[in-house]
Amino acid sequence: MEKFDVSINDSNYTIRYTRLRKSRGSCDHPGKKNPEILIDKRLKGVEELEVSIHEMLHALAFKMFDEEWVYDSAVDLANALYKLGWRKDGR
């Protein structure tokens, strides 16, 4: 299982790639002890990028934006970055 420690909006998160059953990703409230962002490890390409952005947007402004705004913004950003050549580890 891949995991990375990152700082998002002055909160320390662990991003973990794991198999998820009910969603493609999730983000803990930054006030939780040891908050995590979980991303389904089966995702690839632009879908992985979109879900990563989606969950990090939650971490940035946890209760500031509603789910529809986060979803639409993550899709738009992922598609734009993918068209610009973003690929994980050169894939």
C-alpha positions, 0 to 999 in steps of 0.5 A: 500500500502506497502512502505519502505524508503531505501538508495541506492548508497547514494540516498534516495528512497521510495520502493512502492508496488502498482498495475502496469499496463504496467510493473512489476516494475520501478525505478526513476532516483536518481536525481529526487526529491523524487525518487521511486522504484515501484513494482507490488504488485501482484508479489510473490515468486521468481518473486517478488525477481527478479523484486526487484533486477532488479529495485535496480540494476537500482538505483545502477548504473542508466545509467551505465548498459543497460537493458539487463544486468540488466534483466539477472543479476536480474534473475540470482540473484533472482534464486540463492537467492531463491534456497538458501532459500530466502522467504519474511516474511517466506512465 
